[in-house]
Amino acid sequence: MAQPKRKQSKQRSRKRRGANQFKVPQLAKDPTDGTQFRPHRVNPANGLYRGRQVVDVEV
């Protein structure tokens, strides 16, 4: 098995691991009722997508 010629620095390892951090999901605000939901998806609170009723939601 191949062996590294030089020791990998702490900074290089931390840069690599820092790129894999979890990110907070971006949220869009619904103009009708102000609820927040993931963009480009149906709003689970009211069933609207791009201003049209797509899913029947029982309130």
FIVEXRO-542481 format. One record per atom (N, C-alpha, C): residue number from 1; residue in three letters; atom name; x, y, z. Coordinates in steps of 0.02 Angstrom, whole numbers, plus 50000, padded with zeros to 5 digits. Atoms other than C-alpha are relative to their C-alpha. Layout:
// residues N
+-----+------+------+-------+-------+-------+
| pos | code | site |    xx |    yy |    zz |
+-----+------+------+-------+-------+-------+
| NUM |  Ala |   CA |     X |     Y |     Z |
...
+-----+------+------+-------+-------+-------+
***
This chain:
// residues 59
+-----+------+------+-------+-------+-------+
| pos | code | site |    xx |    yy |    zz |
+-----+------+------+-------+-------+-------+
|   1 |  Met |    N | 50042 | 49941 | 50000 |
|   1 |  Met |   CA | 50000 | 50000 | 50000 |
|   1 |  Met |    C | 50044 | 50062 | 50000 |
|   2 |  Ala |    N | 49959 | 49940 | 50007 |
|   2 |  Ala |   CA | 50063 | 50174 | 49958 |
|   2 |  Ala |    C | 50001 | 50039 | 50066 |
|   3 |  Gln |    N | 49991 | 49960 | 49940 |
|   3 |  Gln |   CA | 50129 | 50284 | 50097 |
|   3 |  Gln |    C | 50011 | 50073 | 49980 |
|   4 |  Pro |    N | 49990 | 49929 | 50016 |
|   4 |  Pro |   CA | 50124 | 50475 | 50101 |
|   4 |  Pro |    C | 50073 | 50019 | 50011 |
|   5 |  Lys |    N | 49930 | 49979 | 49993 |
|   5 |  Lys |   CA | 50292 | 50560 | 50077 |
|   5 |  Lys |    C | 50008 | 50051 | 50055 |
|   6 |  Arg |    N | 49996 | 49949 | 49948 |
|   6 |  Arg |   CA | 50252 | 50701 | 50197 |
|   6 |  Arg |    C | 49938 | 49998 | 50044 |
|   7 |  Lys |    N | 50056 | 49997 | 49953 |
|   7 |  Lys |   CA | 50143 | 50727 | 50349 |
|   7 |  Lys |    C | 49949 | 50052 | 49976 |
|   8 |  Gln |    N | 50052 | 49953 | 50019 |
|   8 |  Gln |   CA | 49977 | 50808 | 50309 |
|   8 |  Gln |    C | 49989 | 50049 | 50057 |
|   9 |  Ser |    N | 50005 | 49949 | 49948 |
|   9 |  Ser |   CA | 49961 | 50972 | 50402 |
|   9 |  Ser |    C | 49930 | 50002 | 50031 |
|  10 |  Lys |    N | 50064 | 49993 | 49965 |
|  10 |  Lys |   CA | 49823 | 51007 | 50528 |
|  10 |  Lys |    C | 49954 | 50047 | 49961 |
|  11 |  Gln |    N | 50040 | 49951 | 50037 |
|  11 |  Gln |   CA | 49766 | 51155 | 50424 |
|  11 |  Gln |    C | 49967 | 49967 | 49940 |
|  12 |  Arg |    N | 50027 | 50033 | 50059 |
|  12 |  Arg |   CA | 49744 | 51047 | 50269 |
|  12 |  Arg |    C | 49944 | 49952 | 50018 |
|  13 |  Ser |    N | 50052 | 50046 | 49978 |
|  13 |  Ser |   CA | 49645 | 50916 | 50364 |
|  13 |  Ser |    C | 49937 | 50037 | 50021 |
|  14 |  Arg |    N | 50057 | 49962 | 49976 |
|  14 |  Arg |   CA | 49533 | 51046 | 50444 |
|  14 |  Arg |    C | 49962 | 50034 | 49943 |
|  15 |  Lys |    N | 50033 | 49971 | 50058 |
|  15 |  Lys |   CA | 49499 | 51130 | 50276 |
|  15 |  Lys |    C | 49955 | 49948 | 49966 |
|  16 |  Arg |    N | 50038 | 50054 | 50032 |
|  16 |  Arg |   CA | 49441 | 50964 | 50205 |
|  16 |  Arg |    C | 49938 | 49984 | 50041 |
|  17 |  Arg |    N | 50057 | 50017 | 49958 |
|  17 |  Arg |   CA | 49330 | 50925 | 50354 |
|  17 |  Arg |    C | 49950 | 50057 | 50005 |
|  18 |  Gly |    N | 50044 | 49942 | 49996 |
|  18 |  Gly |   CA | 49260 | 51102 | 50358 |
|  18 |  Gly |    C | 49953 | 50006 | 49940 |
|  19 |  Ala |    N | 50041 | 49996 | 50060 |
|  19 |  Ala |   CA | 49191 | 51082 | 50182 |
|  19 |  Ala |    C | 49940 | 49954 | 50005 |
|  20 |  Asn |    N | 50053 | 50049 | 49995 |
|  20 |  Asn |   CA | 49077 | 50940 | 50239 |
|  20 |  Asn |    C | 49950 | 50017 | 50055 |
|  21 |  Gln |    N | 50046 | 49982 | 49946 |
|  21 |  Gln |   CA | 48980 | 51036 | 50371 |
|  21 |  Gln |    C | 49928 | 50003 | 49974 |
|  22 |  Phe |    N | 50071 | 49995 | 50017 |
|  22 |  Phe |   CA | 48790 | 51031 | 50372 |
|  22 |  Phe |    C | 49981 | 50073 | 49996 |
|  23 |  Lys |    N | 50023 | 49932 | 50008 |
|  23 |  Lys |   CA | 48703 | 51188 | 50314 |
|  23 |  Lys |    C | 49927 | 50004 | 50020 |
|  24 |  Val |    N | 50070 | 49989 | 49981 |
|  24 |  Val |   CA | 48540 | 51260 | 50380 |
|  24 |  Val |    C | 49960 | 50006 | 49935 |
|  25 |  Pro |    N | 50039 | 49995 | 50062 |
|  25 |  Pro |   CA | 48404 | 51236 | 50247 |
|  25 |  Pro |    C | 49972 | 50069 | 49990 |
|  26 |  Gln |    N | 50027 | 49935 | 50017 |
|  26 |  Gln |   CA | 48349 | 51393 | 50158 |
|  26 |  Gln |    C | 49924 | 49995 | 50001 |
|  27 |  Leu |    N | 50073 | 50000 | 49995 |
|  27 |  Leu |   CA | 48167 | 51439 | 50189 |
|  27 |  Leu |    C | 49972 | 50060 | 49962 |
|  28 |  Ala |    N | 50036 | 49947 | 50034 |
|  28 |  Ala |   CA | 48046 | 51540 | 50084 |
|  28 |  Ala |    C | 49939 | 50018 | 50042 |
|  29 |  Lys |    N | 50057 | 49977 | 49961 |
|  29 |  Lys |   CA | 47904 | 51643 | 50158 |
|  29 |  Lys |    C | 49939 | 50002 | 49953 |
|  30 |  Asp |    N | 50062 | 50002 | 50039 |
|  30 |  Asp |   CA | 47727 | 51613 | 50094 |
|  30 |  Asp |    C | 49967 | 50068 | 50003 |
|  31 |  Pro |    N | 50030 | 49933 | 49998 |
|  31 |  Pro |   CA | 47648 | 51779 | 50041 |
|  31 |  Pro |    C | 49928 | 50000 | 50026 |
|  32 |  Thr |    N | 50070 | 50000 | 49979 |
|  32 |  Thr |   CA | 47471 | 51722 | 50085 |
|  32 |  Thr |    C | 49993 | 49998 | 50076 |
|  33 |  Asp |    N | 50009 | 50006 | 49928 |
|  33 |  Asp |   CA | 47490 | 51668 | 50267 |
|  33 |  Asp |    C | 50065 | 50009 | 50039 |
|  34 |  Gly |    N | 49938 | 49985 | 49965 |
|  34 |  Gly |   CA | 47673 | 51702 | 50308 |
|  34 |  Gly |    C | 50038 | 49940 | 50028 |
|  35 |  Thr |    N | 49964 | 50059 | 49976 |
|  35 |  Thr |   CA | 47723 | 51522 | 50347 |
|  35 |  Thr |    C | 50064 | 49990 | 49960 |
|  36 |  Gln |    N | 49937 | 50013 | 50034 |
|  36 |  Gln |   CA | 47898 | 51466 | 50303 |
|  36 |  Gln |    C | 50002 | 49928 | 49976 |
|  37 |  Phe |    N | 49996 | 50067 | 50029 |
|  37 |  Phe |   CA | 47932 | 51316 | 50189 |
|  37 |  Phe |    C | 50061 | 49997 | 49955 |
|  38 |  Arg |    N | 49943 | 50009 | 50044 |
|  38 |  Arg |   CA | 48070 | 51244 | 50080 |
|  38 |  Arg |    C | 49982 | 50025 | 49930 |
|  39 |  Pro |    N | 50017 | 49975 | 50066 |
|  39 |  Pro |   CA | 48078 | 51333 | 49911 |
|  39 |  Pro |    C | 49996 | 49944 | 49948 |
|  40 |  His |    N | 50012 | 50047 | 50056 |
|  40 |  His |   CA | 48022 | 51242 | 49752 |
|  40 |  His |    C | 49966 | 49936 | 50023 |
|  41 |  Arg |    N | 50038 | 50057 | 49974 |
|  41 |  Arg |   CA | 47912 | 51126 | 49855 |
|  41 |  Arg |    C | 49931 | 50024 | 50021 |
|  42 |  Val |    N | 50067 | 49983 | 49977 |
|  42 |  Val |   CA | 47730 | 51121 | 49906 |
|  42 |  Val |    C | 50003 | 50021 | 50073 |
|  43 |  Asn |    N | 50003 | 49977 | 49931 |
|  43 |  Asn |   CA | 47694 | 51218 | 50065 |
|  43 |  Asn |    C | 49958 | 49950 | 50040 |
|  44 |  Pro |    N | 50039 | 50050 | 49963 |
|  44 |  Pro |   CA | 47641 | 51084 | 50191 |
|  44 |  Pro |    C | 49946 | 50030 | 50044 |
|  45 |  Ala |    N | 50050 | 49969 | 49956 |
|  45 |  Ala |   CA | 47542 | 51209 | 50295 |
|  45 |  Ala |    C | 49933 | 50011 | 49964 |
|  46 |  Asn |    N | 50063 | 49985 | 50034 |
|  46 |  Asn |   CA | 47415 | 51256 | 50161 |
|  46 |  Asn |    C | 49993 | 49964 | 49932 |
|  47 |  Gly |    N | 50005 | 50039 | 50062 |
|  47 |  Gly |   CA | 47453 | 51145 | 50009 |
|  47 |  Gly |    C | 50007 | 50041 | 49936 |
|  48 |  Leu |    N | 49992 | 49958 | 50059 |
|  48 |  Leu |   CA | 47495 | 51289 | 49891 |
|  48 |  Leu |    C | 50069 | 49991 | 49969 |
|  49 |  Tyr |    N | 49936 | 49999 | 50036 |
|  49 |  Tyr |   CA | 47630 | 51285 | 49757 |
|  49 |  Tyr |    C | 49993 | 50051 | 49944 |
|  50 |  Arg |    N | 50000 | 49945 | 50049 |
|  50 |  Arg |   CA | 47664 | 51443 | 49655 |
|  50 |  Arg |    C | 49931 | 50031 | 49993 |
|  51 |  Gly |    N | 50064 | 49966 | 50000 |
|  51 |  Gly |   CA | 47496 | 51516 | 49704 |
|  51 |  Gly |    C | 49940 | 49956 | 49982 |
|  52 |  Arg |    N | 50055 | 50045 | 50018 |
|  52 |  Arg |   CA | 47393 | 51363 | 49655 |
|  52 |  Arg |    C | 49991 | 49947 | 50054 |
|  53 |  Gln |    N | 50015 | 50053 | 49952 |
|  53 |  Gln |   CA | 47307 | 51236 | 49768 |
|  53 |  Gln |    C | 50018 | 49934 | 49968 |
|  54 |  Val |    N | 49976 | 50063 | 50029 |
|  54 |  Val |   CA | 47397 | 51071 | 49735 |
|  54 |  Val |    C | 49979 | 49941 | 50044 |
|  55 |  Val |    N | 50014 | 50054 | 49953 |
|  55 |  Val |   CA | 47367 | 50967 | 49891 |
|  55 |  Val |    C | 49944 | 50023 | 50047 |
|  56 |  Asp |    N | 50053 | 49985 | 49952 |
|  56 |  Asp |   CA | 47210 | 50961 | 49998 |
|  56 |  Asp |    C | 50027 | 49989 | 50070 |
|  57 |  Val |    N | 49975 | 50003 | 49932 |
|  57 |  Val |   CA | 47261 | 50999 | 50177 |
|  57 |  Val |    C | 49941 | 50010 | 50047 |
|  58 |  Glu |    N | 50054 | 49992 | 49952 |
|  58 |  Glu |   CA | 47138 | 50970 | 50318 |
|  58 |  Glu |    C | 50023 | 50042 | 50059 |
|  59 |  Val |    N | 49981 | 49953 | 49946 |
|  59 |  Val |   CA | 47142 | 51110 | 50446 |
|  59 |  Val |    C | 49959 | 49985 | 50061 |
+-----+------+------+-------+-------+-------+
***
